[in-house]
Amino acid sequence: MKRAISYVEAIFSLNDRLFINALEGLSDEQMKERVSEHNNPINWIATHTVWARFNTCLFLGKSVQNPYSGMFENFKAYDPSIPLPSLTEIKDEWRKATELLKQAFAEVTDEQLAADSPLKNPTGDFSNGGTIAFLAQHESYDIGQIAFLKKLHTQQAMAY
């Protein structure tokens, strides 16, 4: 199973760079803008993505302290009254989460991957490995949203 999870790990590794590239050229002001009252601003999406990356470590058996704990649990919606971190802080926390995730992939056991996940994800594979595969897809989806909004605000596409 550990070899099988390496393919999912490759997606997370690619996303390391794509997340930073999607944020490149954006200002803190652009990060706060909403396309409509029905859409989330980039800073909310990016903070949510970092929060989820920290949480991915948990499914790999690595205990972590998530700096955004309490902000997104139970599908909590965007609330404009809650202050969000700056672009610099988001990038800094992303780098921390990425290092922890790399360690977690290096240390995970087949037993941990095969264990039942507390999160019943939409893939139908309710093991930790299945949940990690879903979280890779979810992270990629978030990065795509950020890249789309970046192009809207800066007229620059995200680089691979």
Chimera marker file (.cmm) of the C-alpha trace (Angstrom):
<marker_set name="trace">
<marker id="1" x="0.000" y="0.000" z="0.000" r="1" g="1" b="0" radius="0.5"/>
<marker id="2" x="2.859" y="2.412" z="0.776" r="1" g="1" b="0" radius="0.5"/>
<marker id="3" x="3.979" y="2.332" z="-2.863" r="1" g="1" b="0" radius="0.5"/>
<marker id="4" x="0.393" y="3.002" z="-3.978" r="1" g="1" b="0" radius="0.5"/>
<marker id="5" x="0.170" y="6.109" z="-1.781" r="1" g="1" b="0" radius="0.5"/>
<marker id="6" x="3.331" y="7.454" z="-3.462" r="1" g="1" b="0" radius="0.5"/>
<marker id="7" x="1.202" y="8.424" z="-6.478" r="1" g="1" b="0" radius="0.5"/>
<marker id="8" x="-1.010" y="10.548" z="-4.244" r="1" g="1" b="0" radius="0.5"/>
<marker id="9" x="2.111" y="11.958" z="-2.589" r="1" g="1" b="0" radius="0.5"/>
<marker id="10" x="3.261" y="13.107" z="-6.050" r="1" g="1" b="0" radius="0.5"/>
<marker id="11" x="0.067" y="15.185" z="-6.404" r="1" g="1" b="0" radius="0.5"/>
<marker id="12" x="0.689" y="16.833" z="-3.031" r="1" g="1" b="0" radius="0.5"/>
<marker id="13" x="4.289" y="17.491" z="-4.095" r="1" g="1" b="0" radius="0.5"/>
<marker id="14" x="3.137" y="19.181" z="-7.316" r="1" g="1" b="0" radius="0.5"/>
<marker id="15" x="0.608" y="21.188" z="-5.322" r="1" g="1" b="0" radius="0.5"/>
<marker id="16" x="3.442" y="22.488" z="-3.095" r="1" g="1" b="0" radius="0.5"/>
<marker id="17" x="4.591" y="24.631" z="-6.002" r="1" g="1" b="0" radius="0.5"/>
<marker id="18" x="1.215" y="25.294" z="-7.632" r="1" g="1" b="0" radius="0.5"/>
<marker id="19" x="-0.273" y="26.789" z="-4.462" r="1" g="1" b="0" radius="0.5"/>
<marker id="20" x="2.565" y="29.336" z="-4.189" r="1" g="1" b="0" radius="0.5"/>
<marker id="21" x="2.419" y="30.013" z="-7.943" r="1" g="1" b="0" radius="0.5"/>
<marker id="22" x="-1.341" y="30.600" z="-7.776" r="1" g="1" b="0" radius="0.5"/>
<marker id="23" x="-0.780" y="33.281" z="-5.127" r="1" g="1" b="0" radius="0.5"/>
<marker id="24" x="2.116" y="34.936" z="-6.967" r="1" g="1" b="0" radius="0.5"/>
<marker id="25" x="1.427" y="38.540" z="-7.954" r="1" g="1" b="0" radius="0.5"/>
<marker id="26" x="-1.645" y="38.963" z="-5.753" r="1" g="1" b="0" radius="0.5"/>
<marker id="27" x="-1.881" y="41.753" z="-3.196" r="1" g="1" b="0" radius="0.5"/>
<marker id="28" x="-3.456" y="41.455" z="0.239" r="1" g="1" b="0" radius="0.5"/>
<marker id="29" x="-6.273" y="43.672" z="-1.043" r="1" g="1" b="0" radius="0.5"/>
<marker id="30" x="-6.949" y="41.406" z="-4.028" r="1" g="1" b="0" radius="0.5"/>
<marker id="31" x="-6.921" y="38.420" z="-1.658" r="1" g="1" b="0" radius="0.5"/>
<marker id="32" x="-9.902" y="39.936" z="0.202" r="1" g="1" b="0" radius="0.5"/>
<marker id="33" x="-12.064" y="40.698" z="-2.845" r="1" g="1" b="0" radius="0.5"/>
<marker id="34" x="-15.161" y="38.632" z="-3.576" r="1" g="1" b="0" radius="0.5"/>
<marker id="35" x="-16.523" y="38.117" z="-7.081" r="1" g="1" b="0" radius="0.5"/>
<marker id="36" x="-20.031" y="38.117" z="-5.593" r="1" g="1" b="0" radius="0.5"/>
<marker id="37" x="-21.680" y="37.699" z="-2.221" r="1" g="1" b="0" radius="0.5"/>
<marker id="38" x="-21.988" y="33.989" z="-3.064" r="1" g="1" b="0" radius="0.5"/>
<marker id="39" x="-18.256" y="33.404" z="-3.565" r="1" g="1" b="0" radius="0.5"/>
<marker id="40" x="-15.370" y="33.115" z="-1.140" r="1" g="1" b="0" radius="0.5"/>
<marker id="41" x="-12.403" y="35.484" z="-1.345" r="1" g="1" b="0" radius="0.5"/>
<marker id="42" x="-8.967" y="34.090" z="-2.157" r="1" g="1" b="0" radius="0.5"/>
<marker id="43" x="-7.687" y="34.586" z="1.389" r="1" g="1" b="0" radius="0.5"/>
<marker id="44" x="-10.502" y="32.377" z="2.724" r="1" g="1" b="0" radius="0.5"/>
<marker id="45" x="-9.895" y="29.670" z="0.089" r="1" g="1" b="0" radius="0.5"/>
<marker id="46" x="-6.119" y="29.766" z="0.642" r="1" g="1" b="0" radius="0.5"/>
<marker id="47" x="-6.409" y="29.632" z="4.441" r="1" g="1" b="0" radius="0.5"/>
<marker id="48" x="-8.871" y="26.742" z="4.103" r="1" g="1" b="0" radius="0.5"/>
<marker id="49" x="-6.374" y="24.940" z="1.836" r="1" g="1" b="0" radius="0.5"/>
<marker id="50" x="-3.574" y="25.350" z="4.388" r="1" g="1" b="0" radius="0.5"/>
<marker id="51" x="-5.913" y="24.175" z="7.172" r="1" g="1" b="0" radius="0.5"/>
<marker id="52" x="-6.743" y="21.064" z="5.139" r="1" g="1" b="0" radius="0.5"/>
<marker id="53" x="-3.052" y="20.339" z="4.434" r="1" g="1" b="0" radius="0.5"/>
<marker id="54" x="-2.297" y="20.397" z="8.158" r="1" g="1" b="0" radius="0.5"/>
<marker id="55" x="-5.233" y="18.036" z="8.708" r="1" g="1" b="0" radius="0.5"/>
<marker id="56" x="-3.991" y="15.656" z="6.007" r="1" g="1" b="0" radius="0.5"/>
<marker id="57" x="-1.035" y="14.913" z="8.276" r="1" g="1" b="0" radius="0.5"/>
<marker id="58" x="-3.456" y="13.523" z="10.867" r="1" g="1" b="0" radius="0.5"/>
<marker id="59" x="-4.726" y="10.857" z="8.449" r="1" g="1" b="0" radius="0.5"/>
<marker id="60" x="-1.103" y="9.859" z="7.866" r="1" g="1" b="0" radius="0.5"/>
<marker id="61" x="-0.665" y="9.340" z="11.609" r="1" g="1" b="0" radius="0.5"/>
<marker id="62" x="1.270" y="12.541" z="12.347" r="1" g="1" b="0" radius="0.5"/>
<marker id="63" x="0.064" y="14.724" z="15.195" r="1" g="1" b="0" radius="0.5"/>
<marker id="64" x="0.185" y="18.431" z="14.296" r="1" g="1" b="0" radius="0.5"/>
<marker id="65" x="-0.956" y="21.753" z="15.707" r="1" g="1" b="0" radius="0.5"/>
<marker id="66" x="-3.165" y="23.404" z="13.108" r="1" g="1" b="0" radius="0.5"/>
<marker id="67" x="-2.958" y="27.220" z="13.378" r="1" g="1" b="0" radius="0.5"/>
<marker id="68" x="-6.406" y="27.508" z="11.800" r="1" g="1" b="0" radius="0.5"/>
<marker id="69" x="-8.156" y="24.980" z="14.019" r="1" g="1" b="0" radius="0.5"/>
<marker id="70" x="-11.772" y="25.990" z="14.589" r="1" g="1" b="0" radius="0.5"/>
<marker id="71" x="-12.052" y="28.118" z="11.443" r="1" g="1" b="0" radius="0.5"/>
<marker id="72" x="-13.380" y="25.559" z="8.960" r="1" g="1" b="0" radius="0.5"/>
<marker id="73" x="-14.690" y="22.544" z="10.864" r="1" g="1" b="0" radius="0.5"/>
<marker id="74" x="-18.189" y="21.274" z="10.077" r="1" g="1" b="0" radius="0.5"/>
<marker id="75" x="-18.189" y="23.003" z="6.671" r="1" g="1" b="0" radius="0.5"/>
<marker id="76" x="-18.193" y="26.447" z="8.281" r="1" g="1" b="0" radius="0.5"/>
<marker id="77" x="-18.993" y="29.068" z="5.648" r="1" g="1" b="0" radius="0.5"/>
<marker id="78" x="-17.130" y="32.302" z="4.972" r="1" g="1" b="0" radius="0.5"/>
<marker id="79" x="-17.865" y="34.951" z="7.587" r="1" g="1" b="0" radius="0.5"/>
<marker id="80" x="-16.615" y="38.451" z="6.671" r="1" g="1" b="0" radius="0.5"/>
<marker id="81" x="-16.493" y="39.429" z="10.355" r="1" g="1" b="0" radius="0.5"/>
<marker id="82" x="-13.725" y="36.887" z="11.069" r="1" g="1" b="0" radius="0.5"/>
<marker id="83" x="-10.247" y="38.261" z="10.301" r="1" g="1" b="0" radius="0.5"/>
<marker id="84" x="-8.135" y="36.139" z="7.968" r="1" g="1" b="0" radius="0.5"/>
<marker id="85" x="-4.336" y="35.944" z="7.782" r="1" g="1" b="0" radius="0.5"/>
<marker id="86" x="-2.199" y="37.993" z="5.416" r="1" g="1" b="0" radius="0.5"/>
<marker id="87" x="-0.745" y="36.596" z="2.207" r="1" g="1" b="0" radius="0.5"/>
<marker id="88" x="2.662" y="36.342" z="3.893" r="1" g="1" b="0" radius="0.5"/>
<marker id="89" x="1.263" y="34.386" z="6.830" r="1" g="1" b="0" radius="0.5"/>
<marker id="90" x="-0.670" y="32.056" z="4.527" r="1" g="1" b="0" radius="0.5"/>
<marker id="91" x="2.512" y="31.270" z="2.568" r="1" g="1" b="0" radius="0.5"/>
<marker id="92" x="4.526" y="30.779" z="5.777" r="1" g="1" b="0" radius="0.5"/>
<marker id="93" x="1.965" y="28.366" z="7.223" r="1" g="1" b="0" radius="0.5"/>
<marker id="94" x="1.767" y="26.540" z="3.876" r="1" g="1" b="0" radius="0.5"/>
<marker id="95" x="5.518" y="25.918" z="4.014" r="1" g="1" b="0" radius="0.5"/>
<marker id="96" x="5.238" y="24.604" z="7.589" r="1" g="1" b="0" radius="0.5"/>
<marker id="97" x="2.340" y="22.318" z="6.661" r="1" g="1" b="0" radius="0.5"/>
<marker id="98" x="4.273" y="21.093" z="3.620" r="1" g="1" b="0" radius="0.5"/>
<marker id="99" x="7.313" y="20.092" z="5.691" r="1" g="1" b="0" radius="0.5"/>
<marker id="100" x="5.094" y="18.251" z="8.166" r="1" g="1" b="0" radius="0.5"/>
<marker id="101" x="3.271" y="16.518" z="5.306" r="1" g="1" b="0" radius="0.5"/>
<marker id="102" x="6.570" y="15.348" z="3.777" r="1" g="1" b="0" radius="0.5"/>
<marker id="103" x="7.584" y="13.910" z="7.153" r="1" g="1" b="0" radius="0.5"/>
<marker id="104" x="4.185" y="12.242" z="7.525" r="1" g="1" b="0" radius="0.5"/>
<marker id="105" x="4.431" y="10.551" z="4.109" r="1" g="1" b="0" radius="0.5"/>
<marker id="106" x="7.932" y="9.311" z="4.971" r="1" g="1" b="0" radius="0.5"/>
<marker id="107" x="6.772" y="7.839" z="8.289" r="1" g="1" b="0" radius="0.5"/>
<marker id="108" x="3.296" y="6.456" z="7.472" r="1" g="1" b="0" radius="0.5"/>
<marker id="109" x="2.764" y="2.715" z="7.783" r="1" g="1" b="0" radius="0.5"/>
<marker id="110" x="0.607" y="0.435" z="5.684" r="1" g="1" b="0" radius="0.5"/>
<marker id="111" x="-1.489" y="-0.202" z="8.787" r="1" g="1" b="0" radius="0.5"/>
<marker id="112" x="-2.173" y="3.517" z="9.215" r="1" g="1" b="0" radius="0.5"/>
<marker id="113" x="-3.194" y="3.849" z="5.562" r="1" g="1" b="0" radius="0.5"/>
<marker id="114" x="-5.515" y="0.828" z="5.764" r="1" g="1" b="0" radius="0.5"/>
<marker id="115" x="-7.156" y="1.905" z="9.037" r="1" g="1" b="0" radius="0.5"/>
<marker id="116" x="-10.711" y="3.246" z="9.034" r="1" g="1" b="0" radius="0.5"/>
<marker id="117" x="-10.808" y="7.003" z="8.579" r="1" g="1" b="0" radius="0.5"/>
<marker id="118" x="-12.911" y="9.161" z="10.891" r="1" g="1" b="0" radius="0.5"/>
<marker id="119" x="-13.821" y="11.242" z="7.800" r="1" g="1" b="0" radius="0.5"/>
<marker id="120" x="-16.204" y="9.491" z="5.442" r="1" g="1" b="0" radius="0.5"/>
<marker id="121" x="-15.079" y="11.037" z="2.169" r="1" g="1" b="0" radius="0.5"/>
<marker id="122" x="-17.039" y="10.945" z="-1.113" r="1" g="1" b="0" radius="0.5"/>
<marker id="123" x="-14.713" y="8.433" z="-2.836" r="1" g="1" b="0" radius="0.5"/>
<marker id="124" x="-16.315" y="5.467" z="-1.092" r="1" g="1" b="0" radius="0.5"/>
<marker id="125" x="-12.916" y="4.285" z="0.213" r="1" g="1" b="0" radius="0.5"/>
<marker id="126" x="-13.240" y="5.008" z="3.915" r="1" g="1" b="0" radius="0.5"/>
<marker id="127" x="-9.668" y="4.077" z="4.849" r="1" g="1" b="0" radius="0.5"/>
<marker id="128" x="-7.122" y="6.745" z="5.743" r="1" g="1" b="0" radius="0.5"/>
<marker id="129" x="-5.517" y="6.087" z="2.343" r="1" g="1" b="0" radius="0.5"/>
<marker id="130" x="-8.834" y="6.755" z="0.596" r="1" g="1" b="0" radius="0.5"/>
<marker id="131" x="-9.319" y="9.937" z="2.579" r="1" g="1" b="0" radius="0.5"/>
<marker id="132" x="-5.811" y="11.109" z="1.674" r="1" g="1" b="0" radius="0.5"/>
<marker id="133" x="-6.595" y="10.512" z="-2.021" r="1" g="1" b="0" radius="0.5"/>
<marker id="134" x="-9.754" y="12.604" z="-1.641" r="1" g="1" b="0" radius="0.5"/>
<marker id="135" x="-7.825" y="15.363" z="0.156" r="1" g="1" b="0" radius="0.5"/>
<marker id="136" x="-5.319" y="15.494" z="-2.734" r="1" g="1" b="0" radius="0.5"/>
<marker id="137" x="-8.233" y="16.023" z="-5.126" r="1" g="1" b="0" radius="0.5"/>
<marker id="138" x="-9.811" y="18.603" z="-2.827" r="1" g="1" b="0" radius="0.5"/>
<marker id="139" x="-6.532" y="20.521" z="-2.500" r="1" g="1" b="0" radius="0.5"/>
<marker id="140" x="-6.127" y="20.532" z="-6.284" r="1" g="1" b="0" radius="0.5"/>
<marker id="141" x="-9.682" y="21.852" z="-6.659" r="1" g="1" b="0" radius="0.5"/>
<marker id="142" x="-8.942" y="24.677" z="-4.193" r="1" g="1" b="0" radius="0.5"/>
<marker id="143" x="-5.744" y="25.596" z="-6.038" r="1" g="1" b="0" radius="0.5"/>
<marker id="144" x="-7.715" y="25.708" z="-9.295" r="1" g="1" b="0" radius="0.5"/>
<marker id="145" x="-10.176" y="28.150" z="-7.735" r="1" g="1" b="0" radius="0.5"/>
<marker id="146" x="-7.319" y="30.335" z="-6.509" r="1" g="1" b="0" radius="0.5"/>
<marker id="147" x="-5.663" y="30.243" z="-9.955" r="1" g="1" b="0" radius="0.5"/>
<marker id="148" x="-8.936" y="31.246" z="-11.647" r="1" g="1" b="0" radius="0.5"/>
<marker id="149" x="-9.411" y="34.193" z="-9.285" r="1" g="1" b="0" radius="0.5"/>
<marker id="150" x="-5.741" y="35.195" z="-9.656" r="1" g="1" b="0" radius="0.5"/>
<marker id="151" x="-6.242" y="35.426" z="-13.434" r="1" g="1" b="0" radius="0.5"/>
<marker id="152" x="-9.343" y="37.553" z="-12.866" r="1" g="1" b="0" radius="0.5"/>
<marker id="153" x="-7.486" y="39.974" z="-10.577" r="1" g="1" b="0" radius="0.5"/>
<marker id="154" x="-4.050" y="40.091" z="-12.233" r="1" g="1" b="0" radius="0.5"/>
<marker id="155" x="-4.644" y="38.948" z="-15.843" r="1" g="1" b="0" radius="0.5"/>
<marker id="156" x="-1.756" y="36.503" z="-15.211" r="1" g="1" b="0" radius="0.5"/>
<marker id="157" x="-2.180" y="32.741" z="-15.399" r="1" g="1" b="0" radius="0.5"/>
<marker id="158" x="-0.759" y="30.454" z="-12.750" r="1" g="1" b="0" radius="0.5"/>
<marker id="159" x="2.567" y="28.964" z="-13.820" r="1" g="1" b="0" radius="0.5"/>
<marker id="160" x="3.333" y="25.279" z="-13.505" r="1" g="1" b="0" radius="0.5"/>
<link id1="1" id2="2" r="1" g="1" b="0" radius="0.2"/>
<link id1="2" id2="3" r="1" g="1" b="0" radius="0.2"/>
<link id1="3" id2="4" r="1" g="1" b="0" radius="0.2"/>
<link id1="4" id2="5" r="1" g="1" b="0" radius="0.2"/>
<link id1="5" id2="6" r="1" g="1" b="0" radius="0.2"/>
<link id1="6" id2="7" r="1" g="1" b="0" radius="0.2"/>
<link id1="7" id2="8" r="1" g="1" b="0" radius="0.2"/>
<link id1="8" id2="9" r="1" g="1" b="0" radius="0.2"/>
<link id1="9" id2="10" r="1" g="1" b="0" radius="0.2"/>
<link id1="10" id2="11" r="1" g="1" b="0" radius="0.2"/>
<link id1="11" id2="12" r="1" g="1" b="0" radius="0.2"/>
<link id1="12" id2="13" r="1" g="1" b="0" radius="0.2"/>
<link id1="13" id2="14" r="1" g="1" b="0" radius="0.2"/>
<link id1="14" id2="15" r="1" g="1" b="0" radius="0.2"/>
<link id1="15" id2="16" r="1" g="1" b="0" radius="0.2"/>
<link id1="16" id2="17" r="1" g="1" b="0" radius="0.2"/>
<link id1="17" id2="18" r="1" g="1" b="0" radius="0.2"/>
<link id1="18" id2="19" r="1" g="1" b="0" radius="0.2"/>
<link id1="19" id2="20" r="1" g="1" b="0" radius="0.2"/>
<link id1="20" id2="21" r="1" g="1" b="0" radius="0.2"/>
<link id1="21" id2="22" r="1" g="1" b="0" radius="0.2"/>
<link id1="22" id2="23" r="1" g="1" b="0" radius="0.2"/>
<link id1="23" id2="24" r="1" g="1" b="0" radius="0.2"/>
<link id1="24" id2="25" r="1" g="1" b="0" radius="0.2"/>
<link id1="25" id2="26" r="1" g="1" b="0" radius="0.2"/>
<link id1="26" id2="27" r="1" g="1" b="0" radius="0.2"/>
<link id1="27" id2="28" r="1" g="1" b="0" radius="0.2"/>
<link id1="28" id2="29" r="1" g="1" b="0" radius="0.2"/>
<link id1="29" id2="30" r="1" g="1" b="0" radius="0.2"/>
<link id1="30" id2="31" r="1" g="1" b="0" radius="0.2"/>
<link id1="31" id2="32" r="1" g="1" b="0" radius="0.2"/>
<link id1="32" id2="33" r="1" g="1" b="0" radius="0.2"/>
<link id1="33" id2="34" r="1" g="1" b="0" radius="0.2"/>
<link id1="34" id2="35" r="1" g="1" b="0" radius="0.2"/>
<link id1="35" id2="36" r="1" g="1" b="0" radius="0.2"/>
<link id1="36" id2="37" r="1" g="1" b="0" radius="0.2"/>
<link id1="37" id2="38" r="1" g="1" b="0" radius="0.2"/>
<link id1="38" id2="39" r="1" g="1" b="0" radius="0.2"/>
<link id1="39" id2="40" r="1" g="1" b="0" radius="0.2"/>
<link id1="40" id2="41" r="1" g="1" b="0" radius="0.2"/>
<link id1="41" id2="42" r="1" g="1" b="0" radius="0.2"/>
<link id1="42" id2="43" r="1" g="1" b="0" radius="0.2"/>
<link id1="43" id2="44" r="1" g="1" b="0" radius="0.2"/>
<link id1="44" id2="45" r="1" g="1" b="0" radius="0.2"/>
<link id1="45" id2="46" r="1" g="1" b="0" radius="0.2"/>
<link id1="46" id2="47" r="1" g="1" b="0" radius="0.2"/>
<link id1="47" id2="48" r="1" g="1" b="0" radius="0.2"/>
<link id1="48" id2="49" r="1" g="1" b="0" radius="0.2"/>
<link id1="49" id2="50" r="1" g="1" b="0" radius="0.2"/>
<link id1="50" id2="51" r="1" g="1" b="0" radius="0.2"/>
<link id1="51" id2="52" r="1" g="1" b="0" radius="0.2"/>
<link id1="52" id2="53" r="1" g="1" b="0" radius="0.2"/>
<link id1="53" id2="54" r="1" g="1" b="0" radius="0.2"/>
<link id1="54" id2="55" r="1" g="1" b="0" radius="0.2"/>
<link id1="55" id2="56" r="1" g="1" b="0" radius="0.2"/>
<link id1="56" id2="57" r="1" g="1" b="0" radius="0.2"/>
<link id1="57" id2="58" r="1" g="1" b="0" radius="0.2"/>
<link id1="58" id2="59" r="1" g="1" b="0" radius="0.2"/>
<link id1="59" id2="60" r="1" g="1" b="0" radius="0.2"/>
<link id1="60" id2="61" r="1" g="1" b="0" radius="0.2"/>
<link id1="61" id2="62" r="1" g="1" b="0" radius="0.2"/>
<link id1="62" id2="63" r="1" g="1" b="0" radius="0.2"/>
<link id1="63" id2="64" r="1" g="1" b="0" radius="0.2"/>
<link id1="64" id2="65" r="1" g="1" b="0" radius="0.2"/>
<link id1="65" id2="66" r="1" g="1" b="0" radius="0.2"/>
<link id1="66" id2="67" r="1" g="1" b="0" radius="0.2"/>
<link id1="67" id2="68" r="1" g="1" b="0" radius="0.2"/>
<link id1="68" id2="69" r="1" g="1" b="0" radius="0.2"/>
<link id1="69" id2="70" r="1" g="1" b="0" radius="0.2"/>
<link id1="70" id2="71" r="1" g="1" b="0" radius="0.2"/>
<link id1="71" id2="72" r="1" g="1" b="0" radius="0.2"/>
<link id1="72" id2="73" r="1" g="1" b="0" radius="0.2"/>
<link id1="73" id2="74" r="1" g="1" b="0" radius="0.2"/>
<link id1="74" id2="75" r="1" g="1" b="0" radius="0.2"/>
<link id1="75" id2="76" r="1" g="1" b="0" radius="0.2"/>
<link id1="76" id2="77" r="1" g="1" b="0" radius="0.2"/>
<link id1="77" id2="78" r="1" g="1" b="0" radius="0.2"/>
<link id1="78" id2="79" r="1" g="1" b="0" radius="0.2"/>
<link id1="79" id2="80" r="1" g="1" b="0" radius="0.2"/>
<link id1="80" id2="81" r="1" g="1" b="0" radius="0.2"/>
<link id1="81" id2="82" r="1" g="1" b="0" radius="0.2"/>
<link id1="82" id2="83" r="1" g="1" b="0" radius="0.2"/>
<link id1="83" id2="84" r="1" g="1" b="0" radius="0.2"/>
<link id1="84" id2="85" r="1" g="1" b="0" radius="0.2"/>
<link id1="85" id2="86" r="1" g="1" b="0" radius="0.2"/>
<link id1="86" id2="87" r="1" g="1" b="0" radius="0.2"/>
<link id1="87" id2="88" r="1" g="1" b="0" radius="0.2"/>
<link id1="88" id2="89" r="1" g="1" b="0" radius="0.2"/>
<link id1="89" id2="90" r="1" g="1" b="0" radius="0.2"/>
<link id1="90" id2="91" r="1" g="1" b="0" radius="0.2"/>
<link id1="91" id2="92" r="1" g="1" b="0" radius="0.2"/>
<link id1="92" id2="93" r="1" g="1" b="0" radius="0.2"/>
<link id1="93" id2="94" r="1" g="1" b="0" radius="0.2"/>
<link id1="94" id2="95" r="1" g="1" b="0" radius="0.2"/>
<link id1="95" id2="96" r="1" g="1" b="0" radius="0.2"/>
<link id1="96" id2="97" r="1" g="1" b="0" radius="0.2"/>
<link id1="97" id2="98" r="1" g="1" b="0" radius="0.2"/>
<link id1="98" id2="99" r="1" g="1" b="0" radius="0.2"/>
<link id1="99" id2="100" r="1" g="1" b="0" radius="0.2"/>
<link id1="100" id2="101" r="1" g="1" b="0" radius="0.2"/>
<link id1="101" id2="102" r="1" g="1" b="0" radius="0.2"/>
<link id1="102" id2="103" r="1" g="1" b="0" radius="0.2"/>
<link id1="103" id2="104" r="1" g="1" b="0" radius="0.2"/>
<link id1="104" id2="105" r="1" g="1" b="0" radius="0.2"/>
<link id1="105" id2="106" r="1" g="1" b="0" radius="0.2"/>
<link id1="106" id2="107" r="1" g="1" b="0" radius="0.2"/>
<link id1="107" id2="108" r="1" g="1" b="0" radius="0.2"/>
<link id1="108" id2="109" r="1" g="1" b="0" radius="0.2"/>
<link id1="109" id2="110" r="1" g="1" b="0" radius="0.2"/>
<link id1="110" id2="111" r="1" g="1" b="0" radius="0.2"/>
<link id1="111" id2="112" r="1" g="1" b="0" radius="0.2"/>
<link id1="112" id2="113" r="1" g="1" b="0" radius="0.2"/>
<link id1="113" id2="114" r="1" g="1" b="0" radius="0.2"/>
<link id1="114" id2="115" r="1" g="1" b="0" radius="0.2"/>
<link id1="115" id2="116" r="1" g="1" b="0" radius="0.2"/>
<link id1="116" id2="117" r="1" g="1" b="0" radius="0.2"/>
<link id1="117" id2="118" r="1" g="1" b="0" radius="0.2"/>
<link id1="118" id2="119" r="1" g="1" b="0" radius="0.2"/>
<link id1="119" id2="120" r="1" g="1" b="0" radius="0.2"/>
<link id1="120" id2="121" r="1" g="1" b="0" radius="0.2"/>
<link id1="121" id2="122" r="1" g="1" b="0" radius="0.2"/>
<link id1="122" id2="123" r="1" g="1" b="0" radius="0.2"/>
<link id1="123" id2="124" r="1" g="1" b="0" radius="0.2"/>
<link id1="124" id2="125" r="1" g="1" b="0" radius="0.2"/>
<link id1="125" id2="126" r="1" g="1" b="0" radius="0.2"/>
<link id1="126" id2="127" r="1" g="1" b="0" radius="0.2"/>
<link id1="127" id2="128" r="1" g="1" b="0" radius="0.2"/>
<link id1="128" id2="129" r="1" g="1" b="0" radius="0.2"/>
<link id1="129" id2="130" r="1" g="1" b="0" radius="0.2"/>
<link id1="130" id2="131" r="1" g="1" b="0" radius="0.2"/>
<link id1="131" id2="132" r="1" g="1" b="0" radius="0.2"/>
<link id1="132" id2="133" r="1" g="1" b="0" radius="0.2"/>
<link id1="133" id2="134" r="1" g="1" b="0" radius="0.2"/>
<link id1="134" id2="135" r="1" g="1" b="0" radius="0.2"/>
<link id1="135" id2="136" r="1" g="1" b="0" radius="0.2"/>
<link id1="136" id2="137" r="1" g="1" b="0" radius="0.2"/>
<link id1="137" id2="138" r="1" g="1" b="0" radius="0.2"/>
<link id1="138" id2="139" r="1" g="1" b="0" radius="0.2"/>
<link id1="139" id2="140" r="1" g="1" b="0" radius="0.2"/>
<link id1="140" id2="141" r="1" g="1" b="0" radius="0.2"/>
<link id1="141" id2="142" r="1" g="1" b="0" radius="0.2"/>
<link id1="142" id2="143" r="1" g="1" b="0" radius="0.2"/>
<link id1="143" id2="144" r="1" g="1" b="0" radius="0.2"/>
<link id1="144" id2="145" r="1" g="1" b="0" radius="0.2"/>
<link id1="145" id2="146" r="1" g="1" b="0" radius="0.2"/>
<link id1="146" id2="147" r="1" g="1" b="0" radius="0.2"/>
<link id1="147" id2="148" r="1" g="1" b="0" radius="0.2"/>
<link id1="148" id2="149" r="1" g="1" b="0" radius="0.2"/>
<link id1="149" id2="150" r="1" g="1" b="0" radius="0.2"/>
<link id1="150" id2="151" r="1" g="1" b="0" radius="0.2"/>
<link id1="151" id2="152" r="1" g="1" b="0" radius="0.2"/>
<link id1="152" id2="153" r="1" g="1" b="0" radius="0.2"/>
<link id1="153" id2="154" r="1" g="1" b="0" radius="0.2"/>
<link id1="154" id2="155" r="1" g="1" b="0" radius="0.2"/>
<link id1="155" id2="156" r="1" g="1" b="0" radius="0.2"/>
<link id1="156" id2="157" r="1" g="1" b="0" radius="0.2"/>
<link id1="157" id2="158" r="1" g="1" b="0" radius="0.2"/>
<link id1="158" id2="159" r="1" g="1" b="0" radius="0.2"/>
<link id1="159" id2="160" r="1" g="1" b="0" radius="0.2"/>
</marker_set>
